[in-house]
Amino acid sequence: MLALCTLLACTPSSVSDAEKKGDVYWLEHQGSSEAVSALGRLADEDKSAQKALESIAQRTENGKTVEGGAGAVDVYLAVWSAVERDKSWANAMMKSALGAPARMEDAASAVKLGSPHIAAFVPELDAAIGRGCGRCALALASASGAPAEAAMTRRLDDAKTRDAMCAGLGGDSSSKGARAVFMRAPVASRDAPSCPGAAARMAAHDDEALAWLGQTAEPGLVRVAGASDALSCPKLARLWSTVFTTRDRATYVSLEVPLKDAVTRCPKDLDATLAVALASDAESQSLAVAGMTPTDVSAATFPRACAAIGDVARGAATPPIKARAADVAARCR
């Protein structure tokens, strides 16, 4: 009986108790997220805890979980916490995981976006993106510094990884340097399905990206920004004010459809912008008139534009523009 009591007294009563006692075996077989976190802390001084984490990582590949419910992401969250404690064992385990196709997505999911510690993993993230790791692109895009930006540039240059890299760059945690990489890239490096949406999301929280979108970005990106809910109507109005005041007038013909889409989504917010353009030069008048669909116009929605468009219909614009302006003016009554 005494031996049994002694044995029971040695058995941990909780995860915190097991951690205090350094009971790696109990924590590994308990298998909860909390137990895995405790193993991560013990691993700083105990190699058996490192081996236990590796064992759980092996058993939870491809979406599996251990009996206590922990999965691979739980393992790498524990590892990443140790990375941020500057533990060499954690760096090695994270690099190994990022290099393994069956583990790289889970490992990248545990990376704290924007952490300065990401700099140590740029080569591994870069290579993993080349193997199809989408979450790795999100992690890389949140990093700062020349090596990270060079890796982002390579991934945008590569047609096979461009879409994933654009998706990462459009994430809420992308760094300022990452957004600069996107904006200075050649047009061909933004030719992937996720790139236009990424531009709209960048412009939503970065005034420099918003200005770039209005000043020089390709029309396809401007069109998606106008049609996407990612960019608020007030910011969309700012974008089009920038277009009218800074763009080369020779590009206006390619912006007619993007403006139409923007006006359709945010008519009241674009009213003042349209009114200023209608009172400006002939090219601005032409673009503004082209962006207004007569059947959708009313004085209640476009009070300022309606007040200005009659002058275009009576002015020196080309006959087709004057005719369309007259049609819009008729709807304004």
C-alpha positions in Angstrom: 0.0 0.0 0.0 2.9 2.4 0.8 4.4 1.7 -2.6 1.1 2.4 -4.3 0.7 5.7 -2.4 4.2 6.7 -3.3 3.6 5.9 -7.0 0.4 7.9 -7.0 2.1 10.8 -5.3 4.7 10.9 -8.1 2.0 10.9 -10.8 1.4 14.5 -12.0 -2.0 15.9 -11.2 -2.0 18.5 -14.1 0.0 19.8 -16.9 1.5 22.5 -14.7 2.4 19.9 -12.1 4.1 17.7 -14.8 6.1 20.7 -16.0 7.3 21.5 -12.5 8.4 17.9 -12.1 9.9 17.7 -15.6 7.8 14.7 -16.5 8.3 14.6 -20.2 6.8 11.1 -20.6 3.5 12.2 -18.9 3.3 15.4 -21.0 4.0 13.6 -24.3 1.3 11.0 -23.6 -1.2 13.5 -22.2 -1.1 15.1 -25.6 -3.1 18.3 -25.2 -2.1 21.7 -26.6 -1.2 22.8 -23.1 1.1 19.8 -22.6 2.8 20.4 -25.9 3.5 24.0 -24.8 5.0 22.8 -21.6 7.2 20.4 -23.5 8.4 23.4 -25.5 9.5 25.2 -22.4 11.2 22.1 -20.9 13.0 21.5 -24.2 15.2 24.5 -23.5 17.1 22.4 -21.0 15.9 18.9 -21.6 16.8 17.0 -24.9 14.2 14.3 -24.1 11.5 17.0 -24.4 12.9 18.0 -27.8 12.6 14.3 -28.8 9.1 14.2 -27.5 8.1 17.2 -29.6 9.7 15.6 -32.7 7.8 12.4 -32.0 4.5 14.3 -31.8 5.4 16.2 -35.0 5.8 12.9 -36.8 2.6 11.5 -35.5 0.6 14.6 -36.5 1.7 15.1 -40.1 -1.1 15.4 -42.7 -3.7 16.8 -40.3 -3.5 14.0 -37.7 -3.8 14.6 -34.0 -2.6 12.7 -31.0 -4.9 11.3 -28.4 -5.0 14.4 -26.3 -6.1 16.5 -29.3 -2.8 18.3 -30.1 -1.8 18.7 -33.7 1.2 19.7 -35.7 0.5 23.4 -35.4 0.6 23.1 -31.6 4.0 21.6 -31.9 5.4 24.4 -34.0 3.7 27.1 -31.9 5.7 25.7 -29.0 8.8 25.6 -31.2 8.3 29.2 -32.3 7.9 30.4 -28.8 11.4 29.0 -28.2 12.6 30.6 -31.3 11.6 33.9 -29.8 13.5 33.0 -26.7 16.6 32.6 -28.9 17.0 28.9 -28.4 19.2 27.1 -30.9 17.3 23.8 -30.7 14.1 25.6 -31.8 15.8 27.3 -34.8 17.1 23.9 -36.0 13.7 22.2 -35.6 11.8 25.0 -37.3 14.3 25.0 -40.2 14.0 21.3 -40.6 10.2 21.5 -40.6 10.2 24.2 -43.3 12.4 22.0 -45.4 9.9 19.1 -45.2 7.0 19.2 -47.7 4.7 17.3 -45.2 5.4 19.8 -42.4 6.1 23.2 -44.0 2.6 24.5 -44.0 2.0 23.7 -40.3 5.4 25.1 -39.4 4.7 28.3 -41.3 1.3 28.6 -39.7 3.0 28.9 -36.3 5.3 31.8 -37.3 4.5 35.1 -35.6 3.9 37.4 -38.5 6.1 40.5 -38.5 8.5 39.0 -35.9 12.2 40.1 -36.4 13.1 36.4 -35.9 11.7 35.6 -39.3 14.9 37.0 -40.8 16.7 33.8 -39.7 14.4 31.7 -41.8 14.3 33.6 -45.1 16.2 30.9 -47.1 14.0 28.2 -45.8 10.8 30.1 -46.4 12.0 31.1 -49.9 12.7 27.5 -50.8 9.4 26.2 -49.3 7.4 28.7 -51.4 9.1 27.1 -54.4 7.7 23.8 -53.2 4.2 25.2 -53.0 4.0 26.4 -49.4 1.3 29.1 -49.4 1.6 30.0 -45.7 5.3 30.5 -46.2 4.6 33.4 -48.6 2.5 35.0 -45.9 5.3 34.7 -43.4 7.9 35.9 -45.8 5.8 38.9 -46.8 5.7 40.0 -43.2 9.5 40.2 -42.9 11.7 43.2 -43.3 15.2 43.6 -44.6 17.2 43.2 -47.9 17.4 39.4 -47.9 13.7 39.0 -47.4 12.9 41.6 -50.0 15.3 39.9 -52.5 13.5 36.6 -51.9 10.1 38.2 -52.4 11.4 39.7 -55.7 12.5 36.2 -56.9 9.2 34.7 -56.1 7.3 37.5 -58.0 9.6 37.0 -60.9 8.9 33.2 -61.0 5.6 32.5 -62.7 5.2 29.3 -60.7 5.3 31.2 -57.3 3.9 34.6 -58.3 0.3 33.9 -57.3 1.3 32.6 -53.9 3.7 35.5 -53.3 1.0 38.1 -54.3 -1.4 36.5 -51.9 1.2 36.8 -49.1 2.0 40.4 -50.0 -1.7 41.3 -49.9 -2.0 40.0 -46.3 -2.7 42.4 -43.4 0.7 41.7 -41.9 2.8 42.5 -45.0 5.7 44.8 -44.2 6.2 48.2 -45.7 9.3 46.9 -47.5 7.3 44.0 -48.9 4.6 46.4 -50.3 7.4 48.4 -51.9 8.7 45.3 -53.6 5.3 44.7 -55.1 5.0 48.3 -56.3 8.4 48.5 -58.0 8.2 45.1 -59.6 7.8 44.9 -63.4 4.2 44.7 -64.6 4.8 41.1 -65.6 5.6 40.2 -62.0 2.1 41.2 -61.0 0.4 39.1 -63.6 -1.3 36.4 -61.5 -4.9 36.0 -60.2 -4.2 37.1 -56.6 -2.1 40.2 -57.6 -5.0 42.7 -58.3 -6.7 41.8 -55.0 -3.4 42.2 -53.2 -3.0 45.7 -54.6 -6.5 46.7 -53.3 -5.8 45.3 -49.9 -2.4 47.1 -49.7 -4.0 50.4 -50.7 -6.6 49.9 -48.0 -4.1 50.5 -45.2 -1.1 52.1 -46.9 -1.4 55.6 -48.3 1.8 55.1 -50.4 0.2 52.1 -52.0 -3.1 54.1 -52.5 -1.1 56.9 -54.2 0.8 54.4 -56.4 -2.5 52.7 -57.5 -3.8 56.1 -58.6 -0.7 57.4 -60.2 0.9 54.6 -62.1 -0.5 51.1 -61.5 -1.8 49.2 -64.4 -5.5 49.7 -65.2 -6.4 46.1 -64.3 -5.3 46.7 -60.7 -7.3 50.0 -60.6 -10.4 48.2 -61.9 -10.2 45.5 -59.2 -9.7 48.1 -56.5 -12.9 49.9 -57.7 -15.0 46.7 -57.7 -13.5 45.2 -54.5 -14.9 45.8 -51.0 -11.3 45.7 -49.8 -11.0 49.4 -50.5 -13.5 51.7 -48.7 -15.6 54.2 -50.8 -13.8 57.2 -49.2 -10.4 55.8 -50.2 -11.7 54.9 -53.6 -12.7 58.5 -54.1 -9.1 59.5 -53.1 -7.7 57.1 -55.6 -9.7 58.6 -58.4 -8.9 62.1 -57.4 -5.2 61.0 -57.7 -5.9 59.5 -61.2 -7.5 62.8 -62.4 -4.7 65.0 -61.0 -1.6 63.0 -61.8 -2.1 60.4 -64.5 -0.9 60.8 -68.1 -4.0 61.8 -70.1 -3.0 59.3 -72.8 -3.9 56.5 -70.4 -7.5 57.7 -69.7 -9.0 55.5 -72.5 -7.9 52.4 -70.6 -9.5 53.7 -67.4 -13.1 54.1 -68.6 -14.3 50.7 -67.4 -12.4 50.9 -64.0 -14.1 54.3 -63.4 -17.5 52.9 -64.3 -17.0 50.0 -61.8 -15.9 52.5 -59.1 -18.9 54.8 -59.7 -21.3 51.9 -59.7 -20.0 50.7 -56.3 -19.5 54.1 -54.6 -21.7 56.7 -56.5 -22.1 59.3 -53.7 -18.4 59.2 -52.7 -17.3 59.7 -56.3 -19.7 62.6 -56.9 -17.3 65.4 -55.9 -14.4 63.8 -57.8 -16.5 63.6 -61.0 -17.7 67.2 -60.6 -14.1 68.4 -60.4 -13.1 66.4 -63.5 -16.2 67.7 -65.4 -15.0 71.2 -64.8 -11.4 70.4 -65.8 -9.7 69.8 -69.2 -11.2 68.0 -72.1 -9.6 64.6 -71.4 -10.8 64.6 -67.8 -14.3 65.6 -68.9 -14.3 62.7 -71.4 -13.2 60.2 -68.8 -15.7 61.4 -66.2 -18.6 61.3 -68.7 -17.6 57.8 -69.8 -17.6 56.7 -66.2 -21.3 57.8 -65.6 -24.0 55.4 -66.8 -27.0 57.5 -67.8 -29.6 55.0 -66.5 -28.0 55.1 -63.0 -27.7 58.9 -62.7 -29.9 61.0 -60.5 -29.6 64.5 -59.0 -30.0 63.0 -55.5 -27.0 60.7 -55.9 -24.8 63.0 -58.0 -25.8 66.6 -57.0 -22.4 68.1 -57.8 -21.7 66.1 -60.9 -25.2 66.8 -62.2 -24.7 70.6 -61.6 -21.5 70.4 -63.7 -22.3 68.1 -66.6 -24.6 70.5 -68.4 -21.6 72.7 -69.2 -19.9 69.7 -70.9 -22.9 69.0 -73.0 -22.9 72.7 -74.2 -19.1 73.0 -74.3 -16.3 72.2 -76.8 -16.0 68.4 -76.1 -16.2 66.0 -79.0 -19.7 65.3 -80.4 -19.9 61.7 -78.9 -18.9 63.1 -75.4 -21.4 66.0 -75.7 -24.2 63.6 -76.7 -23.5 61.3 -73.8 -23.2 64.3 -71.4 -26.6 65.6 -72.6 -28.1 62.1 -72.0 -26.7 62.1 -68.5 -27.8 65.7 -67.9 -31.3 64.7 -68.9 -31.4 62.0 -66.2 -30.2 64.5 -63.6 -33.5 66.4 -63.6 
